[in-house]
Each structure stands twice: as C-alpha cells, then as structure tokens.
Amino acid sequence: MPTERPETVLITGSSRGLGCLLAERLASRGDQVVGLARSPAGFEHENYRHIQIDLTDEAEVVGVFAKLNAEAGGIRLCVNNAGVSQTSLALLTKAQTFNATLTANLTTAFLVSREALKHMKRRRFGRIVNMTSINVPMASVGGAAYNASKAGLEALMRTFVNEIGPTEDITFNALGLSLVAGSGMVEGLSPAALQAKTARLAKPAMLDVSEVLHALDFLAAPEARNITGQTLYFGGV
C-alpha cells in the first residue's frame, strides 16, 4: 500500500532572517517544511524543500500551489513571513518606495493566503499565521510604509476569517513581533531608534526564535481551533 504523504508546513521568506531560522528549527525537529523565497536556500536539511519564486508574481504563486496540491500530503500550516523593512519619514517617502513596500509585505501575503485557503478548504483544516509587528500599535516614527503594510496584514487576516466561515477547522491569526535575535531586525535600526522602540515596551528583552516558534505552535495546534482573527503581540506593547 502507498505510504501516506506527510503534512507540510509552508514558510515564505525562508532564505534568510526569521523565516530561515524557523524553517531550520521546524525541519530539524521532524516537520516537513517547504520554503518559498526569491533567493536560494540558507540551509539544507532532508526535511526541507526550498522553492525559489517571485511571490509578487501571481502566476508563479498559483503555479507553485498547483504543484504543491498535487505533491504534498496537505498544508497544515502556512506562515506568511516574507517581507521587507523600510525606514524614512513619511514626508520624505516616495510613492514608488511606499508601493514597493506594500507589494512585498502585503500583496505577497494576500496571494499566498488565497491559494493556501483554497487548499485548506478542500481538506476542511488548516492554520495560517501572518508575521506582523509591534510597529502597528506603536506607529513608530519613520515607518509609514512598513507600518501600513503590517496593519494591512491584520485587516486582511480578519477579512479572510469572516469569509472562511464558522464550520471549517481553519484559523487565521497573526504574531506581532518585537525584535528577534539573529533575524536581522536589529541591524537595520540605529542605536537611537532601538532605544526608542524598546523604551516603550513592558518586556523589551530581545526574543529568541524559540519564543516565536512556541507561539506559532500554540496557534497551529488542533486545540486552537476556536482562536482566529487574533494578533498576539510580543513585548507588552
């Protein structure tokens, strides 16, 4: 008899930063992980498959999911992690920069979520988690484009939740991250910006990737079937 195909964890932006750290941790503990990113893989593991893709290209995203639907045993968890950071005062931000940030952070998540949900609805089970930011409630200075894109992720999540309906075991949540060690988040901040951000947090300590994974596991668990449309913020913002 054929061997049952294992379920898959899908992570976007897995070539570097937090996405790479999460993909490597998940693969190392035994999960079957598929990573989607524009750049080559940042690591190799027998449980990890890397697909280079332009996530802003709708046709490419649709094509990859068609292939995954045929090959994978089921996508149980989809993590929308891909994105870019951008810092400049709103009055100095060009429209081209603003639109590029929205495309990288928001449009990609919309395309991936849409295709993942089509797959999950056929199975009547699935978990989607958007990686958003404490910048949404903090409205950090210099982050007009970035903050708007992350706020858009949270609004997108809630809209999808209302469209999914109550009868299927599919949830859509978000993690509002503070600073994660080793993810590249700190390197893009000046000392003054880093101090200003952490000074406003009740829990300013740098996050370890294990803390992010713990929260991800909580939202992905079957027992979390009644938790949806929620953003879990780190840092006590």
C-alpha positions in Angstrom: 0.0 0.0 0.0 1.3 3.5 -0.7 2.8 5.5 2.2 0.6 8.3 3.4 2.2 11.7 2.5 3.2 13.8 5.4 1.5 17.2 6.0 3.6 20.2 5.2 4.5 23.5 6.9 4.9 26.3 4.4 7.0 29.3 5.2 7.5 32.3 2.9 10.7 34.4 3.1 12.7 31.4 4.2 16.0 32.2 2.6 17.2 34.4 5.4 16.3 36.1 8.7 13.5 34.8 10.8 12.0 32.7 8.0 15.2 30.8 7.7 15.6 30.3 11.4 12.0 29.0 11.8 12.3 26.7 8.8 15.6 25.2 10.1 14.1 24.7 13.6 11.0 23.0 12.2 12.8 20.8 9.8 15.3 19.8 12.5 12.6 18.6 14.8 11.0 16.5 12.1 8.4 18.7 10.4 8.2 18.5 6.6 8.9 22.1 5.6 8.6 23.9 2.2 10.2 27.3 2.0 9.3 29.9 -0.6 11.7 32.8 -1.3 13.2 34.8 -4.1 16.8 33.9 -3.0 18.5 30.5 -2.7 18.1 28.4 0.5 20.1 29.5 3.5 20.4 25.9 4.8 19.9 22.3 3.7 18.1 19.5 5.5 16.4 16.3 4.5 13.1 17.6 5.8 13.3 20.9 3.9 12.4 21.7 0.4 13.2 25.2 -1.0 11.4 26.7 -3.9 12.7 29.9 -5.5 9.8 32.1 -6.5 8.8 35.7 -7.0 6.0 35.9 -4.6 4.8 39.2 -6.1 4.1 37.3 -9.4 0.5 36.0 -9.2 1.0 33.4 -11.9 4.1 32.0 -10.2 2.3 31.7 -6.9 -0.7 30.0 -8.4 1.6 27.6 -10.3 3.6 26.6 -7.2 0.4 25.9 -5.2 -0.9 23.8 -8.0 2.2 21.7 -7.8 2.1 21.5 -4.0 -1.5 20.5 -4.1 -0.6 17.6 -6.3 2.5 16.5 -4.4 2.1 17.4 -0.7 0.1 15.4 1.8 -1.6 18.6 2.9 -0.6 22.1 4.0 -1.4 22.1 7.7 0.3 25.5 8.4 1.1 28.4 6.2 3.4 31.2 7.7 3.4 34.5 5.8 6.8 35.7 6.8 8.2 37.3 3.6 8.7 41.0 3.5 11.0 43.9 3.6 11.7 46.7 6.1 11.7 50.3 5.1 12.5 53.4 7.2 12.1 57.0 6.2 10.0 59.9 7.4 6.6 59.9 5.7 7.3 63.4 4.2 10.4 62.0 2.6 9.0 58.7 1.3 8.4 58.5 -2.4 5.3 56.8 -3.8 7.4 54.2 -5.5 9.0 53.2 -2.2 5.7 53.1 -0.5 4.1 50.9 -3.2 7.0 48.6 -3.3 6.8 48.0 0.4 3.1 47.3 0.3 3.6 44.9 -2.6 6.4 43.0 -0.8 4.7 42.8 2.6 1.0 42.8 1.9 0.3 41.7 -1.7 2.5 38.6 -1.4 0.7 37.5 1.8 -2.7 38.0 0.1 -1.7 35.8 -2.8 -0.2 33.1 -0.7 -3.1 33.1 1.8 -5.7 33.0 -1.0 -4.0 29.9 -2.6 -3.4 28.2 0.7 -7.0 28.7 1.8 -8.3 27.1 -1.4 -6.2 24.0 -0.5 -7.2 24.1 3.2 -10.9 24.4 2.4 -10.8 21.2 0.4 -9.4 19.4 3.4 -11.5 21.5 5.9 -8.5 22.0 8.0 -5.6 24.4 8.2 -3.8 27.2 10.0 -2.4 30.4 8.6 -0.3 32.9 10.6 0.8 36.3 9.4 4.1 37.7 10.8 3.2 41.3 11.7 4.8 43.8 14.0 4.6 45.8 17.2 5.0 48.8 14.8 1.3 48.6 14.2 0.1 49.7 17.6 3.3 51.8 18.2 3.1 53.7 14.9 6.8 54.0 15.0 8.3 57.2 13.5 9.9 56.6 10.1 7.8 53.6 9.3 4.8 54.9 7.4 5.1 52.3 4.6 6.2 49.4 6.8 3.6 50.2 9.5 0.8 50.5 6.9 1.8 47.2 5.3 1.7 45.3 8.6 -1.6 46.9 9.6 -2.9 45.8 6.3 -1.9 42.2 7.1 -4.0 42.3 10.2 -7.0 43.7 8.3 -6.5 41.1 5.6 -6.5 38.4 8.2 -9.8 39.5 9.8 -11.5 39.8 6.4 -10.4 36.3 5.4 -11.7 35.0 8.8 -15.1 36.4 8.0 -15.1 34.8 4.6 -14.0 31.4 5.8 -17.0 31.0 8.0 -17.5 29.0 11.2 -18.0 25.4 10.1 -14.4 24.6 8.9 -11.4 23.9 11.2 -9.4 26.7 9.6 -7.9 29.6 11.6 -6.1 32.7 10.6 -4.1 34.6 13.2 -1.0 36.9 13.4 2.1 37.3 15.6 3.0 40.9 16.3 6.8 40.6 16.7 9.2 42.7 18.6 12.9 42.3 17.9 14.1 38.8 17.3 17.8 37.9 17.9 19.7 36.8 14.8 16.9 37.7 12.4 18.4 40.9 11.0 15.8 43.1 12.6 18.3 44.9 14.9 20.9 45.6 12.2 18.5 48.0 10.3 18.0 50.2 13.4 20.1 53.0 14.6 21.0 52.9 18.4 18.6 55.8 18.9 15.8 54.0 17.1 16.5 50.8 19.0 16.4 52.6 22.3 13.2 54.5 21.4 11.4 51.2 20.5 12.4 49.2 23.5 11.7 52.0 25.9 8.0 51.8 25.1 7.8 48.1 25.8 6.9 46.4 29.1 9.0 43.5 28.0 11.9 44.9 26.0 14.2 41.8 26.0 15.3 40.5 22.6 13.3 37.5 21.5 14.8 34.1 20.8 13.5 32.3 17.8 12.3 29.5 20.2 9.8 32.0 21.7 8.4 32.8 18.3 8.2 29.1 17.5 6.4 28.4 20.8 3.7 31.0 19.9 3.5 29.6 16.4 3.0 26.1 17.7 0.2 27.3 20.0 -1.7 28.9 17.2 -1.1 25.9 14.9 -2.4 23.3 17.4 -5.6 21.4 16.8 -6.8 22.6 20.2 -6.6 26.3 19.0 -9.5 25.7 16.6 -11.6 28.4 18.3 -8.8 31.1 18.2 -9.0 33.0 15.0 -8.7 36.6 13.8 -6.3 37.4 16.6 -3.0 39.2 16.8 -0.7 38.1 19.6 1.8 40.9 20.3 5.2 40.4 22.0 6.8 42.9 24.2 3.8 44.0 26.2 3.1 46.9 23.8 
